[in-house]
Amino acid sequence: MARERIQWPAVVDRAREIVESYEGGVTLRQVMYRLVSEGALPHTAPMYICPSPPT
């Protein structure tokens, strides 16, 4: 069974909407949980361990 590719432009747009919906600050982990719960991102360990590349 092949995995669907993540549609990053749509994920980024939705993440922006989530961040803008909060009155105060929001953490990356909160945004990740919301995106996973909505099905925009897969529920896999790698998505939680390293949500963004090291800088």
Biopython code that builds the backbone (N, CA, C, O; Angstrom):
import numpy as np
from Bio.PDB.StructureBuilder import StructureBuilder

atoms = [
    (1, "MET", "N", (0.849, -1.187, 0.000)),
    (1, "MET", "CA", (0.000, 0.000, 0.000)),
    (1, "MET", "C", (0.885, 1.238, 0.000)),
    (1, "MET", "O", (1.704, 1.418, 0.901)),
    (2, "ALA", "N", (0.727, 2.074, -0.989)),
    (2, "ALA", "CA", (1.555, 3.273, -1.122)),
    (2, "ALA", "C", (1.000, 4.404, -0.256)),
    (2, "ALA", "O", (-0.210, 4.585, -0.119)),
    (3, "ARG", "N", (1.922, 5.142, 0.313)),
    (3, "ARG", "CA", (1.522, 6.317, 1.096)),
    (3, "ARG", "C", (1.228, 7.476, 0.172)),
    (3, "ARG", "O", (1.867, 7.632, -0.869)),
    (4, "GLU", "N", (0.262, 8.286, 0.554)),
    (4, "GLU", "CA", (-0.005, 9.511, -0.202)),
    (4, "GLU", "C", (1.089, 10.520, 0.091)),
    (4, "GLU", "O", (1.584, 10.606, 1.214)),
    (5, "ARG", "N", (1.457, 11.271, -0.910)),
    (5, "ARG", "CA", (2.436, 12.339, -0.700)),
    (5, "ARG", "C", (1.772, 13.469, 0.080)),
    (5, "ARG", "O", (0.592, 13.766, -0.106)),
    (6, "ILE", "N", (2.547, 14.083, 0.944)),
    (6, "ILE", "CA", (2.046, 15.219, 1.708)),
    (6, "ILE", "C", (1.946, 16.416, 0.774)),
    (6, "ILE", "O", (2.891, 16.724, 0.048)),
    (7, "GLN", "N", (0.832, 17.071, 0.793)),
    (7, "GLN", "CA", (0.595, 18.254, -0.033)),
    (7, "GLN", "C", (1.041, 19.479, 0.764)),
    (7, "GLN", "O", (0.225, 20.151, 1.396)),
    (8, "TRP", "N", (2.349, 19.763, 0.727)),
    (8, "TRP", "CA", (2.927, 20.793, 1.582)),
    (8, "TRP", "C", (2.321, 22.187, 1.422)),
    (8, "TRP", "O", (2.126, 22.865, 2.430)),
    (9, "PRO", "N", (2.015, 22.649, 0.208)),
    (9, "PRO", "CA", (1.396, 23.982, 0.121)),
    (9, "PRO", "C", (0.084, 24.059, 0.916)),
    (9, "PRO", "O", (-0.186, 25.062, 1.577)),
    (10, "ALA", "N", (-0.716, 23.010, 0.850)),
    (10, "ALA", "CA", (-1.979, 22.986, 1.598)),
    (10, "ALA", "C", (-1.718, 22.904, 3.101)),
    (10, "ALA", "O", (-2.423, 23.535, 3.889)),
    (11, "VAL", "N", (-0.704, 22.125, 3.502)),
    (11, "VAL", "CA", (-0.360, 21.998, 4.917)),
    (11, "VAL", "C", (0.109, 23.347, 5.462)),
    (11, "VAL", "O", (-0.294, 23.750, 6.553)),
    (12, "VAL", "N", (0.946, 24.031, 4.717)),
    (12, "VAL", "CA", (1.460, 25.331, 5.152)),
    (12, "VAL", "C", (0.315, 26.337, 5.271)),
    (12, "VAL", "O", (0.255, 27.099, 6.236)),
    (13, "ASP", "N", (-0.591, 26.341, 4.294)),
    (13, "ASP", "CA", (-1.737, 27.251, 4.356)),
    (13, "ASP", "C", (-2.595, 26.967, 5.582)),
    (13, "ASP", "O", (-3.012, 27.893, 6.279)),
    (14, "ARG", "N", (-2.860, 25.685, 5.848)),
    (14, "ARG", "CA", (-3.678, 25.327, 7.007)),
    (14, "ARG", "C", (-2.955, 25.660, 8.308)),
    (14, "ARG", "O", (-3.582, 26.127, 9.259)),
    (15, "ALA", "N", (-1.647, 25.427, 8.364)),
    (15, "ALA", "CA", (-0.866, 25.762, 9.561)),
    (15, "ALA", "C", (-0.945, 27.260, 9.833)),
    (15, "ALA", "O", (-1.077, 27.680, 10.983)),
    (16, "ARG", "N", (-0.867, 28.052, 8.791)),
    (16, "ARG", "CA", (-0.984, 29.513, 8.944)),
    (16, "ARG", "C", (-2.344, 29.866, 9.536)),
    (16, "ARG", "O", (-2.429, 30.701, 10.436)),
    (17, "GLU", "N", (-3.398, 29.243, 9.043)),
    (17, "GLU", "CA", (-4.736, 29.505, 9.569)),
    (17, "GLU", "C", (-4.828, 29.125, 11.046)),
    (17, "GLU", "O", (-5.423, 29.852, 11.842)),
    (18, "ILE", "N", (-4.242, 27.991, 11.405)),
    (18, "ILE", "CA", (-4.262, 27.538, 12.801)),
    (18, "ILE", "C", (-3.544, 28.547, 13.686)),
    (18, "ILE", "O", (-4.069, 28.945, 14.726)),
    (19, "VAL", "N", (-2.344, 28.966, 13.282)),
    (19, "VAL", "CA", (-1.568, 29.920, 14.082)),
    (19, "VAL", "C", (-2.339, 31.233, 14.240)),
    (19, "VAL", "O", (-2.389, 31.800, 15.331)),
    (20, "GLU", "N", (-2.928, 31.703, 13.167)),
    (20, "GLU", "CA", (-3.656, 32.968, 13.213)),
    (20, "GLU", "C", (-4.942, 32.878, 14.036)),
    (20, "GLU", "O", (-5.475, 33.905, 14.457)),
    (21, "SER", "N", (-5.446, 31.666, 14.271)),
    (21, "SER", "CA", (-6.683, 31.506, 15.030)),
    (21, "SER", "C", (-6.468, 31.610, 16.541)),
    (21, "SER", "O", (-7.434, 31.747, 17.291)),
    (22, "TYR", "N", (-5.223, 31.546, 16.991)),
    (22, "TYR", "CA", (-4.916, 31.634, 18.415)),
    (22, "TYR", "C", (-4.752, 33.091, 18.826)),
    (22, "TYR", "O", (-4.166, 33.890, 18.095)),
    (23, "GLU", "N", (-5.274, 33.426, 19.999)),
    (23, "GLU", "CA", (-5.126, 34.778, 20.539)),
    (23, "GLU", "C", (-3.684, 35.040, 20.953)),
    (23, "GLU", "O", (-3.130, 36.099, 20.656)),
    (24, "GLY", "N", (-3.081, 34.081, 21.636)),
    (24, "GLY", "CA", (-1.703, 34.224, 22.108)),
    (24, "GLY", "C", (-0.782, 33.372, 21.260)),
    (24, "GLY", "O", (-1.062, 33.095, 20.094)),
    (25, "GLY", "N", (0.315, 32.963, 21.859)),
    (25, "GLY", "CA", (1.268, 32.127, 21.139)),
    (25, "GLY", "C", (0.777, 30.697, 20.980)),
    (25, "GLY", "O", (-0.133, 30.251, 21.679)),
    (26, "VAL", "N", (1.383, 30.009, 20.070)),
    (26, "VAL", "CA", (1.070, 28.610, 19.812)),
    (26, "VAL", "C", (2.392, 27.897, 19.544)),
    (26, "VAL", "O", (3.292, 28.465, 18.925)),
    (27, "THR", "N", (2.509, 26.660, 20.008)),
    (27, "THR", "CA", (3.743, 25.917, 19.790)),
    (27, "THR", "C", (3.665, 25.120, 18.489)),
    (27, "THR", "O", (2.582, 24.835, 17.976)),
    (28, "LEU", "N", (4.817, 24.777, 17.981)),
    (28, "LEU", "CA", (4.878, 23.940, 16.784)),
    (28, "LEU", "C", (4.181, 22.606, 17.046)),
    (28, "LEU", "O", (3.482, 22.086, 16.176)),
    (29, "ARG", "N", (4.371, 22.055, 18.243)),
    (29, "ARG", "CA", (3.737, 20.775, 18.583)),
    (29, "ARG", "C", (2.212, 20.894, 18.540)),
    (29, "ARG", "O", (1.539, 19.979, 18.065)),
    (30, "GLN", "N", (1.657, 22.008, 19.030)),
    (30, "GLN", "CA", (0.204, 22.200, 18.973)),
    (30, "GLN", "C", (-0.291, 22.213, 17.529)),
    (30, "GLN", "O", (-1.314, 21.612, 17.201)),
    (31, "VAL", "N", (0.447, 22.904, 16.685)),
    (31, "VAL", "CA", (0.068, 22.963, 15.267)),
    (31, "VAL", "C", (0.158, 21.574, 14.649)),
    (31, "VAL", "O", (-0.723, 21.171, 13.889)),
    (32, "MET", "N", (1.213, 20.847, 14.973)),
    (32, "MET", "CA", (1.378, 19.481, 14.446)),
    (32, "MET", "C", (0.203, 18.599, 14.861)),
    (32, "MET", "O", (-0.359, 17.886, 14.029)),
    (33, "TYR", "N", (-0.169, 18.639, 16.135)),
    (33, "TYR", "CA", (-1.289, 17.828, 16.612)),
    (33, "TYR", "C", (-2.567, 18.166, 15.861)),
    (33, "TYR", "O", (-3.323, 17.274, 15.479)),
    (34, "ARG", "N", (-2.805, 19.445, 15.652)),
    (34, "ARG", "CA", (-4.014, 19.858, 14.927)),
    (34, "ARG", "C", (-3.988, 19.344, 13.492)),
    (34, "ARG", "O", (-4.995, 18.845, 12.989)),
    (35, "LEU", "N", (-2.828, 19.467, 12.827)),
    (35, "LEU", "CA", (-2.722, 19.009, 11.437)),
    (35, "LEU", "C", (-2.918, 17.501, 11.331)),
    (35, "LEU", "O", (-3.543, 17.020, 10.386)),
    (36, "VAL", "N", (-2.389, 16.759, 12.292)),
    (36, "VAL", "CA", (-2.565, 15.300, 12.295)),
    (36, "VAL", "C", (-4.036, 14.962, 12.550)),
    (36, "VAL", "O", (-4.601, 14.099, 11.878)),
    (37, "SER", "N", (-4.646, 15.633, 13.508)),
    (37, "SER", "CA", (-6.047, 15.326, 13.830)),
    (37, "SER", "C", (-6.978, 15.625, 12.660)),
    (37, "SER", "O", (-8.026, 14.996, 12.515)),
    (38, "GLU", "N", (-6.590, 16.587, 11.828)),
    (38, "GLU", "CA", (-7.395, 16.939, 10.648)),
    (38, "GLU", "C", (-7.047, 16.077, 9.429)),
    (38, "GLU", "O", (-7.712, 16.160, 8.396)),
    (39, "GLY", "N", (-6.009, 15.255, 9.554)),
    (39, "GLY", "CA", (-5.631, 14.382, 8.445)),
    (39, "GLY", "C", (-4.705, 15.025, 7.429)),
    (39, "GLY", "O", (-4.439, 14.437, 6.380)),
    (40, "ALA", "N", (-4.209, 16.223, 7.719)),
    (40, "ALA", "CA", (-3.309, 16.907, 6.785)),
    (40, "ALA", "C", (-1.903, 16.315, 6.831)),
    (40, "ALA", "O", (-1.159, 16.390, 5.853)),
    (41, "LEU", "N", (-1.543, 15.726, 7.974)),
    (41, "LEU", "CA", (-0.246, 15.066, 8.136)),
    (41, "LEU", "C", (-0.473, 13.662, 8.667)),
    (41, "LEU", "O", (-1.437, 13.424, 9.394)),
    (42, "PRO", "N", (0.404, 12.728, 8.313)),
    (42, "PRO", "CA", (0.246, 11.360, 8.811)),
    (42, "PRO", "C", (0.596, 11.253, 10.290)),
    (42, "PRO", "O", (1.395, 12.031, 10.812)),
    (43, "HIS", "N", (-0.006, 10.290, 10.945)),
    (43, "HIS", "CA", (0.257, 10.037, 12.366)),
    (43, "HIS", "C", (1.384, 9.004, 12.444)),
    (43, "HIS", "O", (1.141, 7.812, 12.636)),
    (44, "THR", "N", (2.615, 9.485, 12.290)),
    (44, "THR", "CA", (3.790, 8.612, 12.331)),
    (44, "THR", "C", (4.821, 9.206, 13.280)),
    (44, "THR", "O", (4.882, 10.423, 13.460)),
    (45, "ALA", "N", (5.628, 8.345, 13.883)),
    (45, "ALA", "CA", (6.648, 8.804, 14.833)),
    (45, "ALA", "C", (7.595, 9.838, 14.223)),
    (45, "ALA", "O", (7.876, 10.843, 14.876)),
    (46, "PRO", "N", (8.096, 9.641, 13.011)),
    (46, "PRO", "CA", (9.025, 10.644, 12.449)),
    (46, "PRO", "C", (8.429, 12.050, 12.345)),
    (46, "PRO", "O", (9.157, 13.037, 12.451)),
    (47, "MET", "N", (7.132, 12.149, 12.141)),
    (47, "MET", "CA", (6.509, 13.475, 12.046)),
    (47, "MET", "C", (6.544, 14.198, 13.385)),
    (47, "MET", "O", (6.556, 15.429, 13.421)),
    (48, "TYR", "N", (6.560, 13.452, 14.482)),
    (48, "TYR", "CA", (6.592, 14.057, 15.811)),
    (48, "TYR", "C", (8.016, 14.265, 16.321)),
    (48, "TYR", "O", (8.287, 15.212, 17.059)),
    (49, "ILE", "N", (8.914, 13.382, 15.926)),
    (49, "ILE", "CA", (10.293, 13.463, 16.421)),
    (49, "ILE", "C", (11.023, 14.647, 15.815)),
    (49, "ILE", "O", (11.718, 15.376, 16.523)),
    (50, "CYS", "N", (10.875, 14.845, 14.526)),
    (50, "CYS", "CA", (11.603, 15.912, 13.853)),
    (50, "CYS", "C", (10.649, 16.620, 12.894)),
    (50, "CYS", "O", (10.684, 16.364, 11.690)),
    (51, "PRO", "N", (9.790, 17.517, 13.418)),
    (51, "PRO", "CA", (8.819, 18.173, 12.539)),
    (51, "PRO", "C", (9.440, 19.177, 11.569)),
    (51, "PRO", "O", (8.807, 19.551, 10.582)),
    (52, "SER", "N", (10.661, 19.613, 11.837)),
    (52, "SER", "CA", (11.306, 20.542, 10.915)),
    (52, "SER", "C", (12.790, 20.196, 10.856)),
    (52, "SER", "O", (13.344, 19.670, 11.821)),
    (53, "PRO", "N", (13.434, 20.489, 9.731)),
    (53, "PRO", "CA", (14.846, 20.162, 9.601)),
    (53, "PRO", "C", (15.700, 20.998, 10.573)),
    (53, "PRO", "O", (15.347, 22.131, 10.899)),
    (54, "PRO", "N", (16.822, 20.427, 11.029)),
    (54, "PRO", "CA", (17.704, 21.203, 11.917)),
    (54, "PRO", "C", (18.253, 22.414, 11.185)),
    (54, "PRO", "O", (18.448, 22.391, 9.970)),
    (55, "THR", "N", (18.498, 23.469, 11.945)),
    (55, "THR", "CA", (19.018, 24.682, 11.328)),
    (55, "THR", "C", (20.455, 24.910, 11.743)),
    (55, "THR", "O", (21.071, 25.889, 11.323)),
]
sb = StructureBuilder()
sb.init_structure("model")
sb.init_model(0)
sb.init_chain("A")
sb.init_seg("    ")
for serial, (resi, resn, name, xyz) in enumerate(atoms, 1):
    if name == "N":
        sb.init_residue(resn, " ", resi, " ")
    sb.init_atom(name, np.array(xyz, "f"), 0.0, 1.0, " ", f" {name:<3s}", serial, name[0])
structure = sb.get_structure()
